[in-house]
Amino acid sequence: MSDATNPTSAAAAAKISQLLPLELVDKCIGSRIWVVMKSEKEFVGKLLGFDDYVKASARLILPLPSPADMVLEDVTEYEPTPDGRKSTKIDQILLNGNNICMVGWSGGGGRVEVP
């Protein structure tokens, strides 16, 4: 039976496509991730945890997920400067979710390279 007609493969694909953003972040705990901040600073480190606080919107009855605050360890901070990119090593950091623009990770648990 091909993957296209295999009901098990179709169910697995449907389940993966229905992951919520915080479920995907939860699967990354213990992995190295790359976080880009609104300030253009970037952080690469091991995700220790995050909060999953939800807030209610004034216009909607349903709660909307807030950006997750994240705790990273063994962190390298990359900051753009007029002279190029400056990197700083940090043991541990708490990143405010309201300032996070994008998160990336290595699916295989390998090393995350900053472009």
LINQUI-V825606 format. One record per pair of residues at least 24 apart in sequence whose ideal C-beta (glycine too) atoms are under 8 Angstrom apart, sorted by the first residue. I is the first residue (numbers start at 1). J is the second residue. D is the distance in whole Angstrom. If there is no record, write none. Layout:
BEGIN
i:I j:J d:D
i:I j:J d:D
END
This chain:
BEGIN
i:20 j:65 d:8
i:21 j:65 d:7
i:22 j:50 d:8
i:22 j:52 d:5
i:22 j:65 d:6
i:22 j:68 d:6
i:25 j:50 d:6
i:25 j:68 d:6
i:25 j:70 d:8
i:25 j:103 d:7
i:26 j:50 d:8
i:28 j:105 d:5
i:31 j:105 d:5
i:31 j:106 d:7
i:31 j:109 d:5
i:32 j:105 d:7
i:32 j:106 d:6
i:32 j:109 d:8
i:32 j:110 d:8
i:32 j:111 d:7
i:32 j:112 d:5
i:33 j:70 d:8
i:33 j:72 d:7
i:33 j:103 d:6
i:33 j:104 d:7
i:33 j:105 d:4
i:33 j:112 d:6
i:34 j:103 d:7
i:34 j:104 d:4
i:34 j:105 d:7
i:34 j:112 d:5
i:34 j:114 d:6
i:35 j:70 d:7
i:35 j:72 d:7
i:35 j:95 d:6
i:35 j:100 d:6
i:35 j:102 d:7
i:35 j:103 d:5
i:36 j:100 d:8
i:36 j:101 d:5
i:36 j:102 d:4
i:36 j:103 d:8
i:36 j:104 d:8
i:37 j:95 d:7
i:37 j:99 d:5
i:37 j:100 d:6
i:37 j:101 d:6
i:38 j:99 d:5
i:38 j:100 d:8
i:38 j:101 d:5
i:39 j:99 d:7
i:40 j:79 d:8
i:40 j:80 d:5
i:41 j:77 d:6
i:41 j:78 d:7
i:41 j:79 d:5
i:41 j:80 d:8
i:42 j:77 d:7
i:42 j:78 d:4
i:42 j:79 d:8
i:42 j:114 d:6
i:43 j:72 d:6
i:43 j:75 d:6
i:43 j:76 d:7
i:43 j:77 d:5
i:43 j:78 d:7
i:43 j:93 d:7
i:43 j:95 d:7
i:44 j:75 d:7
i:44 j:76 d:5
i:44 j:78 d:7
i:44 j:112 d:5
i:44 j:114 d:6
i:45 j:72 d:3
i:45 j:73 d:6
i:45 j:74 d:5
i:45 j:75 d:3
i:45 j:76 d:7
i:45 j:90 d:8
i:45 j:93 d:7
i:46 j:72 d:6
i:46 j:73 d:5
i:46 j:74 d:5
i:47 j:71 d:8
i:47 j:72 d:6
i:47 j:105 d:8
i:48 j:72 d:7
i:48 j:73 d:5
i:48 j:92 d:8
i:50 j:97 d:8
i:51 j:97 d:8
i:66 j:97 d:6
i:66 j:98 d:8
i:67 j:97 d:3
i:67 j:98 d:6
i:67 j:100 d:5
i:68 j:97 d:5
i:68 j:100 d:8
i:69 j:94 d:6
i:69 j:95 d:7
i:69 j:96 d:6
i:69 j:97 d:5
i:70 j:94 d:7
i:70 j:95 d:5
i:70 j:97 d:7
i:70 j:100 d:7
i:70 j:103 d:8
i:71 j:95 d:8
i:78 j:114 d:6
END
